[in-house]
């Protein structure tokens, strides 16, 4: 299961890198959902491929004011 989270707009790049490193130290690989995106609202959304919302939320617990939301990624099926 994958999990998405979004940084609040006020969180700068240095702080984002720190939070992503903390997630990495906890065993989660966070990646931008829209790499190279110029629109800040989309560039602030990240995904953790292997994790559940509860454990990712716990790993982000110390950064509560910096994170807008943490949620399970929607399941999508392939269309033929």
C-alpha positions as CSV (number, residue, x, y, z in Angstrom):
1,X,0.0,0.0,0.0
2,X,1.2,3.5,-0.7
3,X,0.7,6.7,1.3
4,X,0.6,10.3,0.1
5,X,1.4,13.3,2.2
6,X,1.6,17.0,1.5
7,X,3.8,19.7,2.9
8,X,2.2,23.0,3.9
9,X,3.1,25.8,1.5
10,X,5.2,27.6,4.1
11,X,7.6,24.7,4.5
12,X,10.9,25.5,2.7
13,X,13.1,23.1,0.7
14,X,15.6,22.7,3.5
15,X,12.9,21.7,6.0
16,X,11.4,19.3,3.4
17,X,14.7,17.6,2.9
18,X,15.1,17.2,6.7
19,X,11.7,15.6,6.9
20,X,12.3,13.3,4.0
21,X,15.6,12.3,5.5
22,X,13.9,11.5,8.8
23,X,11.4,9.3,7.0
24,X,14.3,7.6,5.3
25,X,15.9,7.0,8.6
26,X,12.6,5.4,9.7
27,X,12.7,3.0,6.7
28,X,10.4,4.9,4.3
29,X,11.4,6.2,0.9
30,X,9.5,9.4,0.1
31,X,9.5,10.6,-3.4
32,X,7.7,13.5,-5.1
33,X,4.5,12.5,-6.7
34,X,5.1,15.1,-9.5
35,X,8.9,15.4,-10.0
36,X,10.0,18.6,-11.6
37,X,6.6,20.2,-11.1
38,X,6.6,24.0,-11.1
39,X,3.2,24.5,-9.5
40,X,3.9,24.6,-5.7
41,X,0.7,22.9,-4.8
42,X,1.6,19.8,-6.8
43,X,5.3,19.9,-6.0
44,X,4.5,19.7,-2.3
45,X,2.8,16.2,-2.6
46,X,5.0,13.2,-1.9
47,X,4.4,9.5,-1.8
48,X,5.7,6.6,0.2
49,X,5.4,3.4,-1.8
50,X,5.8,0.9,1.0
51,X,3.9,1.9,4.1
52,X,0.6,2.3,5.8
53,X,-0.9,5.6,6.7
54,X,-0.8,4.9,10.5
55,X,2.9,4.2,10.6
56,X,3.9,7.0,8.2
57,X,1.8,9.4,10.2
58,X,3.6,8.3,13.3
59,X,7.0,8.8,11.6
60,X,5.9,12.3,10.7
61,X,4.5,13.0,14.2
62,X,7.2,15.5,15.2
63,X,6.5,17.5,12.0
64,X,2.7,17.9,12.5
65,X,2.6,21.6,11.7
66,X,4.6,21.1,8.5
67,X,2.4,18.4,7.0
68,X,-1.0,19.3,5.6
69,X,-2.3,15.7,5.3
70,X,-1.3,12.0,5.3
71,X,-3.6,9.6,3.5
72,X,-3.7,6.2,1.7
73,X,-3.2,6.6,-2.0
74,X,-6.3,5.9,-4.0
75,X,-6.3,2.5,-5.7
76,X,-6.6,2.7,-9.4
77,X,-7.2,-0.1,-11.8
78,X,-6.0,-0.3,-15.4
79,X,-8.4,0.6,-18.1
80,X,-8.4,-1.4,-21.3
